[in-house]
């Protein structure tokens, strides 16, 4: 049985594929493929002329895909916009990792890190795992480039 020899390029490609898969899952989740993403409740109290009060409770749930179907209220436009940013980021970064462009992989990993940190209490969690995968790919490509530029070969353990 012949085992594949692990290489840094293989690590980068594997991390790029994981970024694609996890980013695609986050994209579908924000669009609402697995159920509503954002739910809200509104209570309105009204008082009639006779002094009786009535409370009306309104509930609703929405996802990013609702923006395409004409729902302009709530978080639908925001969820749709961030879903597009996520799929664009992982498509760009994952392709750069697959091809071996370390600078573009680093750029997409840094952008994903900034979005994850700024949006940690809301949208950032959808960016976290794809960003970690892109960071792994960028580090693997950087180590590969440095080893090739110094002429040093990795030692076999």
NUDREN-460547 format. One record per atom (N, C-alpha, C): residue number from 1; x, y, z. Coordinates in pm, 1 decimal. Layout:
<atoms>
+-----+----------+----------+----------+
|   k |       c1 |       c2 |       c3 |
+-----+----------+----------+----------+
| NUM |        X |        Y |        Z |
...
+-----+----------+----------+----------+
</atoms>
This chain:
<atoms>
+-----+----------+----------+----------+
|   k |       c1 |       c2 |       c3 |
+-----+----------+----------+----------+
|   1 |     85.2 |   -116.7 |      0.0 |
|   1 |      0.0 |      0.0 |      0.0 |
|   1 |     89.6 |    122.8 |      0.0 |
|   2 |     62.0 |    214.3 |    -91.4 |
|   2 |    139.9 |    335.9 |   -102.2 |
|   2 |     62.6 |    450.9 |    -37.4 |
|   3 |    127.2 |    514.8 |     56.7 |
|   3 |     66.4 |    630.6 |    121.5 |
|   3 |    112.6 |    757.6 |     54.1 |
|   4 |     24.9 |    854.2 |     47.8 |
|   4 |     62.2 |    983.3 |     -8.4 |
|   4 |    157.2 |   1055.2 |     86.5 |
|   5 |    258.8 |   1118.2 |     29.7 |
|   5 |    350.6 |   1195.9 |    112.1 |
|   5 |    288.0 |   1331.5 |    140.7 |
|   6 |    279.0 |   1366.6 |    268.4 |
|   6 |    221.8 |   1497.3 |    299.1 |
|   6 |    314.9 |   1609.9 |    253.6 |
|   7 |    257.8 |   1711.9 |    196.9 |
|   7 |    336.5 |   1827.2 |    154.5 |
|   7 |    264.8 |   1953.5 |    200.1 |
|   8 |    338.7 |   2061.6 |    204.1 |
|   8 |    279.2 |   2188.5 |    244.9 |
|   8 |    177.0 |   2237.1 |    142.6 |
|   9 |    201.9 |   2207.9 |     16.6 |
|   9 |    103.6 |   2244.9 |    -86.0 |
|   9 |    -26.0 |   2167.1 |    -66.9 |
|  10 |    -13.5 |   2039.8 |    -29.9 |
|  10 |   -131.7 |   1959.0 |     -1.2 |
|  10 |   -208.0 |   2009.9 |    119.7 |
|  11 |   -134.5 |   2054.4 |    221.2 |
|  11 |   -198.8 |   2113.1 |    339.1 |
|  11 |   -274.5 |   2239.5 |    299.2 |
|  12 |   -210.7 |   2323.2 |    217.1 |
|  12 |   -275.0 |   2447.0 |    173.1 |
|  12 |   -399.6 |   2417.2 |     90.4 |
|  13 |   -389.8 |   2319.1 |      2.4 |
|  13 |   -506.5 |   2284.0 |    -79.1 |
|  13 |   -619.3 |   2227.0 |      6.2 |
|  14 |   -583.4 |   2141.0 |    100.8 |
|  14 |   -685.0 |   2084.6 |    190.2 |
|  14 |   -753.1 |   2191.8 |    273.0 |
|  15 |   -674.7 |   2286.5 |    323.8 |
|  15 |   -731.9 |   2396.6 |    401.2 |
|  15 |   -819.5 |   2485.0 |    312.3 |
|  16 |   -779.9 |   2504.0 |    187.1 |
|  16 |   -861.7 |   2581.5 |     93.6 |
|  16 |   -995.8 |   2514.5 |     66.5 |
|  17 |   -993.5 |   2382.3 |     52.5 |
|  17 |  -1119.2 |   2308.6 |     30.1 |
|  17 |  -1207.9 |   2318.1 |    154.0 |
|  18 |  -1148.1 |   2306.0 |    273.5 |
|  18 |  -1226.6 |   2321.6 |    396.4 |
|  18 |  -1285.6 |   2462.0 |    407.2 |
|  19 |  -1210.2 |   2562.2 |    363.4 |
|  19 |  -1263.2 |   2699.1 |    363.7 |
|  19 |  -1381.9 |   2709.7 |    269.3 |
|  20 |  -1370.6 |   2648.3 |    151.1 |
|  20 |  -1483.0 |   2649.0 |     57.0 |
|  20 |  -1605.8 |   2583.8 |    118.7 |
|  21 |  -1587.6 |   2465.7 |    177.2 |
|  21 |  -1701.0 |   2391.2 |    231.6 |
|  21 |  -1766.1 |   2463.6 |    349.7 |
|  22 |  -1684.0 |   2509.2 |    443.0 |
|  22 |  -1740.4 |   2577.1 |    559.6 |
|  22 |  -1799.4 |   2713.2 |    522.3 |
|  23 |  -1738.4 |   2781.8 |    428.2 |
|  23 |  -1794.4 |   2907.6 |    380.8 |
|  23 |  -1925.3 |   2886.6 |    306.9 |
|  24 |  -1933.2 |   2780.0 |    230.0 |
|  24 |  -2058.7 |   2747.3 |    162.1 |
|  24 |  -2169.4 |   2714.6 |    260.5 |
|  25 |  -2134.5 |   2645.6 |    369.2 |
|  25 |  -2233.3 |   2616.7 |    473.1 |
|  25 |  -2281.7 |   2745.7 |    538.7 |
|  26 |  -2189.0 |   2835.6 |    571.8 |
|  26 |  -2227.2 |   2963.3 |    631.6 |
|  26 |  -2312.6 |   3046.3 |    537.3 |
|  27 |  -2278.7 |   3044.5 |    409.1 |
|  27 |  -2355.9 |   3115.6 |    307.0 |
|  27 |  -2499.4 |   3064.0 |    303.4 |
|  28 |  -2514.8 |   2931.4 |    296.2 |
|  28 |  -2648.5 |   2873.0 |    292.5 |
|  28 |  -2724.9 |   2898.2 |    422.1 |
|  29 |  -2653.3 |   2894.9 |    534.6 |
|  29 |  -2718.7 |   2918.8 |    663.3 |
|  29 |  -2772.1 |   3061.0 |    671.5 |
|  30 |  -2690.9 |   3159.2 |    628.8 |
|  30 |  -2736.9 |   3298.0 |    634.5 |
|  30 |  -2851.6 |   3325.1 |    537.7 |
|  31 |  -2856.1 |   3252.3 |    427.7 |
|  31 |  -2967.4 |   3269.4 |    334.5 |
|  31 |  -3093.9 |   3200.7 |    382.8 |
|  32 |  -3081.7 |   3113.9 |    483.4 |
|  32 |  -3199.1 |   3050.4 |    541.0 |
|  32 |  -3226.2 |   2910.2 |    491.1 |
|  33 |  -3127.9 |   2842.1 |    436.1 |
|  33 |  -3149.0 |   2706.8 |    386.0 |
|  33 |  -3177.8 |   2607.5 |    498.1 |
|  34 |  -3135.8 |   2638.4 |    620.0 |
|  34 |  -3155.0 |   2547.4 |    733.0 |
|  34 |  -3256.0 |   2602.5 |    833.3 |
|  35 |  -3334.2 |   2700.8 |    793.1 |
|  35 |  -3434.6 |   2759.9 |    880.7 |
|  35 |  -3413.0 |   2908.9 |    896.1 |
|  36 |  -3503.2 |   2975.1 |    966.8 |
|  36 |  -3490.4 |   3120.2 |    983.3 |
|  36 |  -3366.2 |   3156.3 |   1064.4 |
|  37 |  -3309.5 |   3271.1 |   1032.3 |
|  37 |  -3187.2 |   3315.0 |   1098.2 |
|  37 |  -3216.7 |   3419.1 |   1204.8 |
|  38 |  -3306.4 |   3509.0 |   1175.4 |
|  38 |  -3335.7 |   3620.0 |   1266.0 |
|  38 |  -3484.8 |   3622.8 |   1295.6 |
|  39 |  -3520.8 |   3611.5 |   1423.7 |
|  39 |  -3660.9 |   3617.6 |   1464.1 |
|  39 |  -3683.3 |   3738.1 |   1553.5 |
|  40 |  -3801.5 |   3794.0 |   1547.7 |
|  40 |  -3832.9 |   3912.9 |   1624.8 |
|  40 |  -3974.8 |   3903.5 |   1679.1 |
|  41 |  -3999.0 |   3978.7 |   1785.0 |
|  41 |  -4130.9 |   3988.1 |   1847.8 |
|  41 |  -4160.7 |   4135.3 |   1873.7 |
|  42 |  -4280.5 |   4176.9 |   1841.3 |
|  42 |  -4321.8 |   4314.8 |   1862.5 |
|  42 |  -4452.2 |   4315.4 |   1942.2 |
|  43 |  -4456.8 |   4397.5 |   2044.7 |
|  43 |  -4578.2 |   4409.3 |   2126.6 |
|  43 |  -4628.1 |   4553.2 |   2116.9 |
|  44 |  -4756.3 |   4566.2 |   2089.0 |
|  44 |  -4819.0 |   4697.1 |   2079.6 |
|  44 |  -4940.0 |   4699.8 |   2172.7 |
|  45 |  -4941.2 |   4795.2 |   2262.4 |
|  45 |  -5053.5 |   4809.1 |   2354.8 |
|  45 |  -5139.0 |   4926.7 |   2310.2 |
|  46 |  -5268.7 |   4903.6 |   2300.6 |
|  46 |  -5362.6 |   5008.8 |   2263.4 |
|  46 |  -5469.5 |   5019.1 |   2371.9 |
|  47 |  -5521.0 |   5136.9 |   2387.8 |
|  47 |  -5625.6 |   5159.6 |   2487.4 |
|  47 |  -5748.1 |   5212.2 |   2415.1 |
|  48 |  -5860.4 |   5151.2 |   2443.3 |
|  48 |  -5984.5 |   5194.2 |   2380.2 |
|  48 |  -6045.8 |   5309.5 |   2458.8 |
|  49 |  -6151.7 |   5367.5 |   2405.7 |
|  49 |  -6216.1 |   5481.4 |   2471.7 |
|  49 |  -6282.6 |   5440.7 |   2602.3 |
|  50 |  -6317.6 |   5315.0 |   2616.0 |
|  50 |  -6381.3 |   5268.7 |   2739.1 |
|  50 |  -6279.4 |   5237.5 |   2847.9 |
|  51 |  -6151.7 |   5248.8 |   2818.8 |
|  51 |  -6047.5 |   5225.7 |   2918.3 |
|  51 |  -5987.3 |   5086.4 |   2915.3 |
|  52 |  -6039.0 |   4999.2 |   2830.6 |
|  52 |  -5983.1 |   4864.2 |   2820.0 |
|  52 |  -5857.6 |   4868.2 |   2733.2 |
|  53 |  -5758.7 |   4792.9 |   2773.1 |
|  53 |  -5635.0 |   4790.4 |   2693.9 |
|  53 |  -5624.1 |   4656.9 |   2620.6 |
|  54 |  -5566.9 |   4665.1 |   2503.6 |
|  54 |  -5547.3 |   4547.9 |   2420.5 |
|  54 |  -5400.1 |   4541.5 |   2381.9 |
|  55 |  -5342.8 |   4424.6 |   2392.4 |
|  55 |  -5203.0 |   4405.2 |   2352.6 |
|  55 |  -5200.0 |   4316.6 |   2229.0 |
|  56 |  -5133.9 |   4365.5 |   2126.7 |
|  56 |  -5118.9 |   4290.2 |   2003.3 |
|  56 |  -4974.4 |   4244.5 |   1993.7 |
|  57 |  -4954.5 |   4114.4 |   1980.0 |
|  57 |  -4820.8 |   4056.9 |   1968.7 |
|  57 |  -4800.3 |   4011.6 |   1825.2 |
|  58 |  -4693.6 |   4060.8 |   1764.8 |
|  58 |  -4659.7 |   4024.1 |   1628.2 |
|  58 |  -4523.9 |   3955.8 |   1630.2 |
|  59 |  -4516.6 |   3841.3 |   1565.2 |
|  59 |  -4390.2 |   3767.2 |   1558.3 |
|  59 |  -4355.6 |   3741.4 |   1413.0 |
|  60 |  -4227.0 |   3733.7 |   1386.8 |
|  60 |  -4183.1 |   3703.8 |   1251.5 |
|  60 |  -4040.2 |   3654.1 |   1249.6 |
|  61 |  -4008.0 |   3579.0 |   1150.1 |
|  61 |  -3871.6 |   3528.9 |   1131.4 |
|  61 |  -3832.1 |   3555.5 |    987.0 |
|  62 |  -3701.3 |   3573.6 |    967.1 |
|  62 |  -3654.4 |   3602.8 |    832.4 |
|  62 |  -3514.0 |   3549.4 |    813.2 |
|  63 |  -3474.5 |   3544.7 |    689.7 |
|  63 |  -3340.7 |   3501.7 |    650.9 |
|  63 |  -3296.5 |   3589.2 |    534.0 |
|  64 |  -3174.8 |   3569.5 |    488.9 |
|  64 |  -3119.5 |   3652.7 |    383.2 |
|  64 |  -3190.6 |   3640.3 |    250.7 |
|  65 |  -3245.6 |   3522.8 |    221.5 |
|  65 |  -3312.1 |   3501.9 |     93.1 |
|  65 |  -3440.6 |   3583.3 |     83.2 |
|  66 |  -3496.0 |   3623.2 |    197.9 |
|  66 |  -3618.0 |   3704.9 |    196.5 |
|  66 |  -3595.9 |   3837.3 |    125.9 |
|  67 |  -3473.7 |   3884.8 |    125.1 |
|  67 |  -3442.3 |   4010.1 |     56.4 |
|  67 |  -3469.8 |   3998.4 |    -93.5 |
|  68 |  -3440.2 |   3882.7 |   -151.2 |
|  68 |  -3465.8 |   3862.4 |   -293.9 |
|  68 |  -3614.8 |   3850.0 |   -324.4 |
|  69 |  -3691.7 |   3807.3 |   -226.1 |
|  69 |  -3834.8 |   3788.5 |   -246.8 |
|  69 |  -3916.5 |   3911.2 |   -210.4 |
|  70 |  -3849.7 |   4023.7 |   -184.7 |
|  70 |  -3921.1 |   4148.0 |   -165.2 |
|  70 |  -3935.8 |   4194.4 |    -22.7 |
|  71 |  -3887.0 |   4121.1 |     73.1 |
|  71 |  -3895.0 |   4165.6 |    211.9 |
|  71 |  -3781.1 |   4263.6 |    237.1 |
|  72 |  -3815.0 |   4389.1 |    254.7 |
|  72 |  -3710.4 |   4489.9 |    274.1 |
|  72 |  -3694.9 |   4529.0 |    419.9 |
|  73 |  -3776.4 |   4475.4 |    506.2 |
|  73 |  -3767.7 |   4511.4 |    647.2 |
|  73 |  -3677.9 |   4416.8 |    724.2 |
|  74 |  -3642.8 |   4457.2 |    843.8 |
|  74 |  -3565.5 |   4371.2 |    932.8 |
|  74 |  -3421.7 |   4351.5 |    888.0 |
|  75 |  -3372.6 |   4232.5 |    913.0 |
|  75 |  -3232.3 |   4201.4 |    885.6 |
|  75 |  -3209.0 |   4133.4 |    751.2 |
|  76 |  -3311.3 |   4114.2 |    671.4 |
|  76 |  -3296.2 |   4041.5 |    545.9 |
|  76 |  -3190.2 |   4102.7 |    453.9 |
|  77 |  -3187.2 |   4235.6 |    430.7 |
|  77 |  -3082.8 |   4291.0 |    344.6 |
|  77 |  -2942.8 |   4274.6 |    402.7 |
|  78 |  -2931.8 |   4285.3 |    534.1 |
|  78 |  -2800.9 |   4272.1 |    598.8 |
|  78 |  -2750.7 |   4128.7 |    586.6 |
|  79 |  -2837.8 |   4032.3 |    614.9 |
|  79 |  -2798.9 |   3891.5 |    604.3 |
|  79 |  -2761.4 |   3854.8 |    460.9 |
|  80 |  -2838.1 |   3905.2 |    365.4 |
|  80 |  -2807.3 |   3877.0 |    225.7 |
|  80 |  -2672.1 |   3936.8 |    186.4 |
|  81 |  -2647.3 |   4060.7 |    227.3 |
|  81 |  -2519.9 |   4125.3 |    194.1 |
|  81 |  -2400.6 |   4052.5 |    253.5 |
|  82 |  -2408.7 |   4014.0 |    380.9 |
|  82 |  -2296.2 |   3943.8 |    444.0 |
|  82 |  -2279.1 |   3802.9 |    388.5 |
|  83 |  -2388.2 |   3740.3 |    345.9 |
|  83 |  -2375.8 |   3609.2 |    280.9 |
|  83 |  -2298.0 |   3622.1 |    149.9 |
|  84 |  -2322.2 |   3730.3 |     75.7 |
|  84 |  -2248.6 |   3752.7 |    -48.7 |
|  84 |  -2100.2 |   3780.6 |    -21.2 |
|  85 |  -2073.0 |   3857.2 |     84.6 |
|  85 |  -1933.4 |   3884.2 |    121.2 |
|  85 |  -1863.1 |   3754.7 |    158.9 |
|  86 |  -1929.9 |   3669.7 |    237.1 |
|  86 |  -1869.5 |   3543.5 |    280.0 |
|  86 |  -1839.2 |   3453.1 |    162.3 |
|  87 |  -1933.9 |   3435.7 |     71.8 |
|  87 |  -1910.1 |   3345.1 |    -40.7 |
|  87 |  -1802.6 |   3401.6 |   -133.9 |
|  88 |  -1798.0 |   3532.7 |   -149.1 |
|  88 |  -1692.8 |   3593.1 |   -230.7 |
|  88 |  -1555.5 |   3576.6 |   -167.9 |
|  89 |  -1548.9 |   3594.8 |    -36.4 |
|  89 |  -1421.1 |   3581.9 |     33.8 |
|  89 |  -1366.9 |   3440.2 |     26.6 |
|  90 |  -1451.2 |   3340.2 |     51.9 |
|  90 |  -1400.7 |   3203.2 |     50.2 |
|  90 |  -1375.0 |   3154.2 |    -92.2 |
|  91 |  -1449.9 |   3202.5 |   -188.6 |
|  91 |  -1421.7 |   3164.2 |   -327.1 |
|  91 |  -1286.3 |   3220.2 |   -370.9 |
|  92 |  -1262.9 |   3346.3 |   -338.2 |
|  92 |  -1136.6 |   3411.0 |   -373.7 |
|  92 |  -1018.7 |   3349.2 |   -297.6 |
|  93 |  -1032.9 |   3338.9 |   -165.7 |
|  93 |   -924.6 |   3285.3 |    -83.4 |
|  93 |   -899.3 |   3138.0 |   -107.3 |
|  94 |  -1006.3 |   3060.3 |   -122.0 |
|  94 |   -988.9 |   2917.4 |   -147.9 |
|  94 |   -923.6 |   2890.8 |   -283.1 |
|  95 |   -961.3 |   2968.5 |   -384.3 |
|  95 |   -898.3 |   2953.4 |   -516.3 |
|  95 |   -751.4 |   2994.3 |   -510.9 |
|  96 |   -721.8 |   3100.7 |   -437.5 |
|  96 |   -582.4 |   3143.3 |   -423.5 |
|  96 |   -500.2 |   3037.6 |   -351.0 |
|  97 |   -557.6 |   2974.2 |   -249.8 |
|  97 |   -486.7 |   2868.0 |   -177.9 |
|  97 |   -467.8 |   2745.8 |   -267.4 |
|  98 |   -566.5 |   2713.8 |   -347.0 |
|  98 |   -556.8 |   2596.9 |   -435.5 |
|  98 |   -447.9 |   2616.1 |   -540.0 |
|  99 |   -441.9 |   2736.0 |   -596.4 |
|  99 |   -344.4 |   2763.5 |   -702.3 |
|  99 |   -205.0 |   2786.8 |   -644.2 |
| 100 |   -198.2 |   2836.2 |   -519.5 |
| 100 |    -69.4 |   2857.6 |   -455.4 |
| 100 |    -27.6 |   3003.0 |   -447.2 |
| 101 |   -121.6 |   3095.3 |   -462.5 |
| 101 |    -90.0 |   3237.9 |   -451.2 |
| 101 |    -95.7 |   3278.3 |   -304.1 |
| 102 |     19.8 |   3279.1 |   -240.5 |
| 102 |     20.4 |   3300.6 |    -95.8 |
| 102 |    -18.6 |   3442.7 |    -57.5 |
| 103 |     17.2 |   3542.8 |   -136.4 |
| 103 |    -16.2 |   3680.5 |   -101.3 |
| 103 |   -168.0 |   3704.1 |   -106.7 |
| 104 |   -233.4 |   3648.0 |   -206.5 |
| 104 |   -378.8 |   3661.0 |   -215.0 |
| 104 |   -447.9 |   3580.7 |   -104.5 |
| 105 |   -389.1 |   3466.1 |    -69.7 |
| 105 |   -444.2 |   3387.6 |     40.8 |
| 105 |   -431.2 |   3464.4 |    171.2 |
| 106 |   -315.5 |   3528.2 |    193.2 |
| 106 |   -297.8 |   3610.2 |    313.2 |
| 106 |   -396.4 |   3727.0 |    315.5 |
| 107 |   -417.2 |   3790.9 |    201.4 |
| 107 |   -509.2 |   3905.4 |    195.5 |
| 107 |   -650.9 |   3862.7 |    234.0 |
| 108 |   -696.8 |   3751.5 |    179.7 |
| 108 |   -831.8 |   3705.9 |    213.7 |
| 108 |   -839.5 |   3659.6 |    359.2 |
| 109 |   -733.4 |   3601.2 |    411.7 |
| 109 |   -732.7 |   3559.5 |    552.6 |
| 109 |   -736.0 |   3680.6 |    645.8 |
| 110 |   -665.0 |   3785.6 |    610.6 |
| 110 |   -664.6 |   3906.9 |    693.9 |
| 110 |   -801.9 |   3974.2 |    690.8 |
| 111 |   -862.6 |   3983.1 |    573.8 |
| 111 |   -996.4 |   4042.4 |    564.3 |
| 111 |  -1096.7 |   3960.3 |    645.9 |
| 112 |  -1089.1 |   3828.6 |    635.0 |
| 112 |  -1177.5 |   3743.2 |    713.3 |
| 112 |  -1155.2 |   3757.2 |    862.8 |
| 113 |  -1029.5 |   3774.5 |    904.2 |
| 113 |   -998.8 |   3793.7 |   1045.9 |
| 113 |  -1057.6 |   3924.2 |   1096.5 |
| 114 |  -1044.9 |   4029.1 |   1018.3 |
| 114 |  -1100.3 |   4159.7 |   1058.8 |
| 114 |  -1252.3 |   4150.9 |   1072.1 |
| 115 |  -1318.5 |   4088.0 |    976.0 |
| 115 |  -1464.0 |   4073.7 |    982.9 |
| 115 |  -1503.3 |   3987.5 |   1102.4 |
| 116 |  -1428.4 |   3880.9 |   1128.7 |
| 116 |  -1460.0 |   3794.0 |   1242.2 |
| 116 |  -1446.0 |   3866.1 |   1374.7 |
| 117 |  -1343.4 |   3949.7 |   1387.9 |
| 117 |  -1321.3 |   4021.0 |   1513.8 |
| 117 |  -1425.7 |   4130.6 |   1532.9 |
| 118 |  -1450.5 |   4207.8 |   1428.8 |
| 118 |  -1547.4 |   4317.6 |   1440.4 |
| 118 |  -1689.1 |   4263.7 |   1463.0 |
| 119 |  -1724.3 |   4157.0 |   1396.4 |
| 119 |  -1859.1 |   4104.3 |   1408.3 |
| 119 |  -1871.6 |   3983.6 |   1497.8 |
| 120 |  -1786.7 |   3973.5 |   1599.7 |
| 120 |  -1783.8 |   3852.5 |   1682.5 |
| 120 |  -1916.3 |   3825.8 |   1752.7 |
| 121 |  -1993.4 |   3928.1 |   1782.3 |
| 121 |  -2120.4 |   3906.3 |   1851.4 |
| 121 |  -2237.0 |   3883.6 |   1755.3 |
| 122 |  -2213.6 |   3887.6 |   1624.7 |
| 122 |  -2324.2 |   3866.0 |   1532.1 |
| 122 |  -2278.4 |   3781.7 |   1413.1 |
| 123 |  -2230.6 |   3844.5 |   1310.0 |
| 123 |  -2202.7 |   3778.3 |   1183.7 |
| 123 |  -2064.3 |   3713.5 |   1180.2 |
| 124 |  -1977.5 |   3752.6 |   1271.2 |
| 124 |  -1839.1 |   3705.3 |   1269.8 |
| 124 |  -1822.6 |   3556.1 |   1286.9 |
| 125 |  -1917.0 |   3491.5 |   1353.6 |
| 125 |  -1906.4 |   3347.2 |   1375.5 |
| 125 |  -1916.0 |   3269.6 |   1244.4 |
| 126 |  -1986.3 |   3322.1 |   1147.3 |
| 126 |  -1995.6 |   3254.7 |   1017.9 |
| 126 |  -1864.5 |   3265.3 |    939.9 |
| 127 |  -1782.4 |   3364.2 |    973.2 |
| 127 |  -1655.3 |   3385.8 |    904.9 |
| 127 |  -1538.7 |   3316.2 |    975.5 |
| 128 |  -1558.0 |   3272.7 |   1099.3 |
| 128 |  -1446.5 |   3226.0 |   1180.9 |
| 128 |  -1379.8 |   3099.6 |   1125.3 |
| 129 |  -1454.3 |   2992.5 |   1101.2 |
| 129 |  -1390.9 |   2869.2 |   1056.2 |
| 129 |  -1330.3 |   2881.1 |    916.1 |
| 130 |  -1400.0 |   2942.9 |    818.7 |
| 130 |  -1333.9 |   2960.6 |    688.8 |
| 130 |  -1206.5 |   3044.6 |    698.7 |
| 131 |  -1207.1 |   3144.5 |    788.5 |
| 131 |  -1088.6 |   3228.1 |    806.5 |
| 131 |   -974.5 |   3148.7 |    868.0 |
| 132 |  -1004.3 |   3063.4 |    964.4 |
| 132 |   -899.4 |   2978.2 |   1022.4 |
| 132 |   -839.7 |   2885.6 |    916.7 |
| 133 |   -923.8 |   2831.6 |    831.2 |
| 133 |   -874.4 |   2746.7 |    722.5 |
| 133 |   -785.7 |   2825.9 |    626.2 |
| 134 |   -825.5 |   2948.1 |    594.9 |
| 134 |   -743.4 |   3031.5 |    506.2 |
| 134 |   -611.7 |   3070.8 |    572.9 |
| 135 |   -613.5 |   3092.1 |    704.1 |
| 135 |   -488.2 |   3120.5 |    776.3 |
| 135 |   -394.4 |   3000.6 |    771.7 |
| 136 |   -447.0 |   2880.6 |    788.7 |
| 136 |   -364.4 |   2759.8 |    779.3 |
| 136 |   -305.0 |   2747.0 |    640.0 |
| 137 |   -386.6 |   2771.7 |    538.3 |
| 137 |   -337.8 |   2763.8 |    401.0 |
| 137 |   -230.2 |   2868.7 |    375.1 |
| 138 |   -250.3 |   2991.0 |    424.4 |
| 138 |   -151.9 |   3097.7 |    402.9 |
| 138 |    -20.3 |   3066.2 |    473.8 |
| 139 |    -27.5 |   3013.1 |    593.9 |
| 139 |     94.4 |   2977.6 |    666.7 |
| 139 |    167.4 |   2865.0 |    594.9 |
| 140 |     93.2 |   2764.6 |    547.8 |
| 140 |    157.3 |   2653.7 |    475.3 |
| 140 |    224.8 |   2702.6 |    347.2 |
| 141 |    159.0 |   2791.4 |    273.7 |
| 141 |    219.5 |   2843.5 |    150.8 |
| 141 |    341.5 |   2930.9 |    180.3 |
| 142 |    338.1 |   3005.1 |    290.5 |
| 142 |    452.6 |   3088.2 |    327.9 |
| 142 |    571.6 |   3003.4 |    368.4 |
| 143 |    548.3 |   2900.1 |    448.3 |
| 143 |    657.2 |   2810.9 |    488.6 |
| 143 |    715.3 |   2741.2 |    366.7 |
| 144 |    630.0 |   2698.5 |    274.9 |
| 144 |    677.8 |   2634.3 |    150.7 |
| 144 |    764.7 |   2729.9 |     70.7 |
| 145 |    721.4 |   2854.3 |     57.5 |
| 145 |    798.8 |   2952.6 |    -19.6 |
| 145 |    932.6 |   2982.4 |     47.5 |
| 146 |    934.9 |   2989.8 |    178.9 |
| 146 |   1061.6 |   3017.0 |    248.8 |
| 146 |   1157.1 |   2899.9 |    238.3 |
| 147 |   1106.9 |   2779.5 |    245.8 |
| 147 |   1194.4 |   2662.8 |    231.3 |
| 147 |   1253.4 |   2655.6 |     91.3 |
| 148 |   1174.9 |   2690.6 |     -7.4 |
| 148 |   1224.0 |   2686.8 |   -144.7 |
| 148 |   1323.6 |   2799.0 |   -171.6 |
| 149 |   1306.2 |   2914.3 |   -106.7 |
| 149 |   1397.0 |   3025.7 |   -133.2 |
| 149 |   1531.8 |   3008.3 |    -64.9 |
| 150 |   1536.4 |   2935.3 |     46.6 |
| 150 |   1663.4 |   2913.2 |    116.9 |
| 150 |   1733.3 |   2787.9 |     70.0 |
| 151 |   1665.7 |   2705.5 |     -5.0 |
| 151 |   1726.5 |   2582.9 |    -52.2 |
| 151 |   1724.4 |   2472.4 |     51.4 |
| 152 |   1670.6 |   2498.2 |    168.1 |
| 152 |   1665.5 |   2398.7 |    274.0 |
| 152 |   1553.3 |   2301.4 |    247.8 |
| 153 |   1581.9 |   2178.5 |    259.0 |
| 153 |   1481.1 |   2075.6 |    241.7 |
| 153 |   1429.9 |   2030.2 |    377.3 |
| 154 |   1301.8 |   1997.9 |    386.3 |
| 154 |   1249.7 |   1950.4 |    513.7 |
| 154 |   1313.6 |   1816.9 |    552.0 |
| 155 |   1339.4 |   1801.1 |    678.0 |
| 155 |   1397.8 |   1676.6 |    725.1 |
| 155 |   1289.4 |   1573.4 |    742.9 |
| 156 |   1324.3 |   1449.3 |    719.7 |
| 156 |   1229.4 |   1340.2 |    734.0 |
| 156 |   1234.8 |   1293.3 |    878.2 |
| 157 |   1120.7 |   1282.1 |    939.2 |
| 157 |   1117.2 |   1239.3 |   1079.7 |
| 157 |   1094.3 |   1090.8 |   1086.1 |
+-----+----------+----------+----------+
</atoms>
